Amino acid sequence: VCVDTAPIHERFWAVEAGVGFKGKNGLVIVPGLGSYCFLAEIVTTVPFEPNPRLEIDACSGCGRCVKACPGHALRGDGTLDANNCISYLTIEHRGDLPERFCSHGRLYGCDTCQVVCPHNEHIKEGLHKEFDLRAGYMNLGVEEIENMTQSEYSALFKGSAIKRAKLAGLQRNVKHL
């Protein structure tokens, strides 16, 4: 069982399995649920009858995500240039950020493409309390991050996806705010 923890092209397989369709932002959009979904996989040898692939072009003529992308990373064909993607650069990228990088005030991630997507307009915040921001994150300041020790970082972000950026990554990102 995997949820963004294994080298599986989960978006590709979700589209192939009929879970949703690929949006111009490259994300899987599930009809009626939008793109704010976790994709999970169960790797098994048990045979299943596949669902039909959704042949939908529900993003045609829109392009809100492409226009709104602060890093100009979205190409409009469902692909992106990771070298310009604020989420990739602030979360997954290791080492120095490109000289021309602008975080647009973001310390970790972006999600502008999801915020502006019409398929997400009906999504209500706070439906799952497990996804609410933790109290310790709300007032976290730049100086606290700059001076944070590894043990403080590990304790504060235990069990959080923020740990993907690593302490050095968050401290690097602070310099680009």
C-alpha positions as CSV (number, residue, x, y, z in Angstrom):
1,V,0.0,0.0,0.0
2,C,1.5,3.3,-1.0
3,V,0.4,7.0,-0.7
4,D,3.1,9.1,-2.4
5,T,5.7,6.9,-0.8
6,A,6.9,4.7,-3.7
7,P,8.3,5.3,-7.2
8,I,5.0,4.7,-8.9
9,H,3.6,7.0,-11.5
10,E,0.4,7.4,-9.5
11,R,-1.1,10.1,-11.7
12,F,-0.6,8.1,-14.9
13,W,-2.2,5.0,-13.3
14,A,-5.1,6.9,-11.8
15,V,-6.0,8.2,-15.2
16,E,-5.6,4.8,-16.8
17,A,-7.8,3.3,-14.1
18,G,-10.6,5.8,-14.7
19,V,-10.2,7.6,-11.4
20,G,-10.1,10.9,-13.1
21,F,-8.6,12.9,-16.0
22,K,-5.4,14.8,-16.3
23,G,-5.9,18.6,-16.0
24,K,-3.9,21.3,-17.7
25,N,-2.1,21.6,-14.4
26,G,-0.9,18.0,-14.6
27,L,-3.0,16.9,-11.7
28,V,-5.6,14.2,-11.7
29,I,-9.0,15.8,-11.5
30,V,-11.7,13.5,-10.1
31,P,-15.2,14.4,-11.4
32,G,-17.2,15.9,-8.5
33,L,-14.2,16.0,-6.2
34,G,-11.7,18.1,-8.0
35,S,-7.9,17.7,-7.6
36,Y,-7.7,17.9,-3.8
37,C,-7.4,14.1,-3.6
38,F,-4.8,11.7,-2.3
39,L,-3.9,9.0,-4.7
40,A,-3.1,5.7,-3.1
41,E,-2.0,2.4,-4.6
42,I,-2.3,-1.2,-3.6
43,V,0.3,-3.3,-5.4
44,T,-1.1,-6.8,-5.8
45,T,-1.2,-9.8,-8.0
46,V,-5.0,-10.2,-7.6
47,P,-6.7,-9.6,-11.0
48,F,-9.3,-6.9,-11.2
49,E,-11.6,-5.8,-14.0
50,P,-10.4,-2.3,-14.8
51,N,-12.7,0.7,-14.9
52,P,-12.9,2.4,-18.3
53,R,-10.5,5.3,-18.8
54,L,-12.4,8.7,-18.7
55,E,-12.1,10.3,-22.1
56,I,-12.9,13.9,-20.8
57,D,-11.4,17.2,-21.9
58,A,-13.0,19.2,-19.1
59,C,-10.2,21.8,-19.1
60,S,-10.6,22.8,-22.7
61,G,-10.9,26.5,-23.1
62,C,-10.1,27.3,-19.5
63,G,-6.4,27.7,-18.7
64,R,-6.9,29.5,-15.4
65,C,-4.1,27.4,-13.8
66,V,-1.7,28.2,-16.6
67,K,-2.3,31.9,-16.4
68,A,-2.2,32.0,-12.5
69,C,1.0,29.9,-12.1
70,P,3.4,32.3,-10.3
71,G,6.5,30.4,-11.5
72,H,5.2,30.1,-15.1
73,A,5.9,26.4,-14.8
74,L,2.7,25.0,-16.4
75,R,2.9,24.4,-20.1
76,G,-0.9,24.0,-20.6
77,D,-0.7,20.5,-22.0
78,G,-0.7,18.8,-18.6
79,T,3.1,19.0,-18.1
80,L,5.2,21.4,-16.2
81,D,8.8,22.6,-16.1
82,A,10.0,21.6,-12.6
83,N,12.8,24.2,-12.9
84,N,10.1,26.9,-12.5
85,C,7.6,25.1,-10.2
86,I,7.6,26.7,-6.8
87,S,6.3,23.5,-5.2
88,Y,9.1,21.3,-6.6
89,L,11.8,23.9,-5.9
90,T,10.7,24.5,-2.2
91,I,9.9,20.9,-1.3
92,E,11.8,18.4,-3.4
93,H,14.8,20.3,-4.8
94,R,18.1,19.7,-3.0
95,G,20.8,22.3,-3.0
96,D,20.8,26.0,-4.0
97,L,17.8,27.5,-5.7
98,P,18.3,29.1,-9.1
99,E,19.5,32.7,-8.9
100,R,16.3,33.9,-10.8
101,F,14.0,32.0,-8.3
102,C,11.2,34.0,-6.8
103,S,9.1,32.3,-4.1
104,H,6.3,34.8,-4.3
105,G,6.2,34.7,-0.5
106,R,5.9,31.0,-0.3
107,L,8.1,29.0,2.2
108,Y,6.8,25.6,1.3
109,G,4.8,24.6,-1.8
110,C,2.4,26.6,-3.9
111,D,-1.0,25.1,-5.0
112,T,-2.1,28.2,-6.9
113,C,-3.1,25.9,-9.8
114,Q,-5.5,24.1,-7.5
115,V,-6.8,27.2,-5.8
116,V,-7.9,28.8,-9.2
117,C,-9.2,25.5,-10.8
118,P,-13.0,25.6,-11.4
119,H,-13.1,21.9,-10.5
120,N,-12.2,22.8,-7.0
121,E,-14.7,25.7,-6.5
122,H,-17.1,23.6,-4.5
123,I,-14.6,22.1,-2.1
124,K,-15.2,23.1,1.5
125,E,-12.3,23.7,3.8
126,G,-12.1,22.0,7.1
127,L,-14.0,18.8,6.2
128,H,-11.3,16.7,7.6
129,K,-9.7,18.1,10.8
130,E,-6.7,15.8,10.2
131,F,-5.6,18.2,7.4
132,D,-6.0,21.4,9.4
133,L,-2.8,23.3,10.1
134,R,-1.2,22.3,13.4
135,A,-1.2,25.0,16.1
136,G,2.6,25.0,16.1
137,Y,2.7,26.1,12.5
138,M,0.4,29.1,12.7
139,N,2.8,31.5,14.3
140,L,6.1,30.1,13.1
141,G,8.3,33.0,12.2
142,V,11.3,33.4,9.8
143,E,13.7,33.8,12.7
144,E,12.5,30.7,14.4
145,I,13.1,28.7,11.2
146,E,16.5,30.3,10.6
147,N,17.6,29.3,14.2
148,M,15.8,26.0,14.4
149,T,17.8,23.0,15.4
150,Q,17.4,19.6,13.8
151,S,15.8,18.2,17.0
152,E,13.3,21.1,17.1
153,Y,12.5,20.6,13.4
154,S,12.0,16.8,13.9
155,A,9.7,17.3,16.9
156,L,7.6,20.1,15.3
157,F,7.1,18.4,11.9
158,K,6.9,14.8,13.1
159,G,4.5,12.9,10.9
160,S,4.1,15.9,8.5
161,A,4.8,16.1,4.8
162,I,6.8,19.3,5.5
163,K,9.7,17.0,6.5
164,R,10.2,16.3,2.8
165,A,11.8,19.7,2.5
166,K,14.3,18.9,5.2
167,L,15.5,21.6,7.7
168,A,18.2,22.8,5.4
169,G,15.6,23.2,2.6
170,L,13.3,25.3,4.8
171,Q,16.2,27.4,5.9
172,R,17.3,27.9,2.3
173,N,13.7,28.8,1.3
174,V,13.5,31.5,4.1
175,K,16.3,33.4,2.3
176,H,14.0,33.7,-0.8
177,L,10.9,35.0,0.9
